[in-house]
């Protein structure tokens, strides 16, 4: 179905395209188009855990989607099984890597007739998509721009404590963690979590913002710098976070302890250790991150860059944004001037300015 874009981007039109994941899950792609037919290949945007494709379309003056459309790209946003647009489900990175992303890429190629797709991937959309790429499951993808974390998750010490001690206990008390508990805590566990957040986070008056920081990182706040967000976006975020399953957090805990991504479901198509051998792809990787990220530390991307360089010296790139954190790379009020140009250069294979 076609609908006007409600989140900015004058003249943009969107179409929601349903597709079935490899295990039959009903997922969708949001196809965003401008007034002029795209002259460049399709580019796929992949969101993180417990959010949705809409996270790339904050109510700022200019979004990354606007930039990509105006640059001539055919823009597609993937709602994979982590999307809060769907009924909550317990998922793992393995499932997304094996079932969701390959089928999304295949669907785009079939609908556009293109044999090439580029990708901009964020957080757990990045880790799971990197798993697909490294395992050779998305051969159509030629360029990948990865934000925040890819093959080597490195977290602050307090996040490590939560992953090692809080998650093993919490998984027996709840199936999901949900930053929206800041607005409505509907279980005893949710209320206890919110009491903890209220007693330890005083950085702003937005309860969801504070709960996001507790759930996903270490810091006040953890996923963005307040000075990078305008108040409209800060409020808009209240409705952009939902359930993330303990199955995911448990897998991420294992990955952090290992120092790299590991599979947990023993599918033969996926390696147990995603850094044990060279990537089974010819894609070029452009890694980006905020220097002030308190969800995944910049060392996450540096270690992956070093890994990629060992296998293909000089082919890949790393860009660190000095004043940015995690999600504000995409939704910061000044991101159109600060970070989007680097993303566009990375897609084109051009060096950072």
Secondary structure by P-SEA (a helix, b strand, c coil): ccccccccccbbbbbbbbbbcccccbbbbbbbbccccccccbbbbbbccccccccccccccccaaaaaaaaccbbbbbbcccccccccccccaaaaacccaaaaaaaaaaaccccbbbbcccaaaaaaaaaaaaacccccccbbbbcccccbbbbcaaaaaaaacaaaaaaacccccccccccccccaaaaaaaaaaaacccccccaaaaaaaaacccccccccccccccaaaaaaaccccccccaaaaaaaaaaaaacbbbbcccccccccccccccccccbbbbbbbbcccccccaaaaaaaaaaaaaaccccccccccccccccccccccccccccaaaaaaaaaccccc
